[in-house]
Amino acid sequence: MTFEHRGFCVTADAVADELGVQWVSHAVIERTDRDKSKGRPSALERVIPRAKIDPLMALSALEYRARTEIDDWHERGQA
């Protein structure tokens, strides 16, 4: 899944771990202007048991966390 929020492009995915018992979800946050010198929020990772949640819910939770991280980045004046 890819989406843009407040000048950042977020690419997220969720895959089962090697034992198949957890979802490992990652989100990479990049600036849409590609200017690395201005900085960016760090990448995110979440691990969620597969018995408790499906992959779409894992991605939805990660999307919410990425949006919150970007909003916090702006509030701290780092954008």
N, C-alpha and C positions, 0 to 999 in steps of 0.2 A: 504494500500500500504506500502511496506517495501523496503528500498534500503540502500546501504552502500555508504559512501562518506568519504574519507580521514581518515579512522580508526574509523568511527562512524556508527552506525546502526540507521536509522530513521524509525519510524513506524508512519504513518499518516492515518487519517480517516476524513470523512466529513459526518455529519448527519444534518437533518433538526431540527430546534429548536422545542419546544413544541407547538408553534402556527403554524409552517410550513411556516414561512415567511422568514427565514434566514438559510443559511448554517453555521454551527458551525464546524470549522475544527481544529483538534489538531495534533501536531507532537511531539512525544517523542524521544529525542536524547540520545542514550546510547553509551558508548565506546564498540568497538568490543572485546577489551581485558578484559572487565568487571572490570577493576581496578577503583573503585570509588574514591580512594584517589587522582587520577590525575585530577579530575574534568571533567566537560563537559559543553557544552552550555545549557542554560535553554530550557525547553519545549516551544513550540510555540502554539499560538491560534489565529485564525482569524475568524471574523464573517462577512459574505457577504450576501447581500440580494439575495434571490432565484430568483427574477425577473430579475436580471442583469447577472446571471452566472449559469451554470449547475454544478453538483457535480465534474465532471472530471476537469473542469477548476479551481474550488476551490482547488482541490488537487494539480493540476499543480502549481498554485500560491504558495501554501504552500511548495511544494517540492523546488521550486526556493528559497524561503525565508530560508528554512532549510539549503540548500547548501551554501547560502551566509553567514548565521550565523556561520557555521562550518569553512568556509574559513576565516572569520574575526577572529574567535577563534585562528586559526593557525597563522595568521598575527600578532596577539597580543602576540604570543609566549607562549600561555597557553597550547598548546598541549603536 
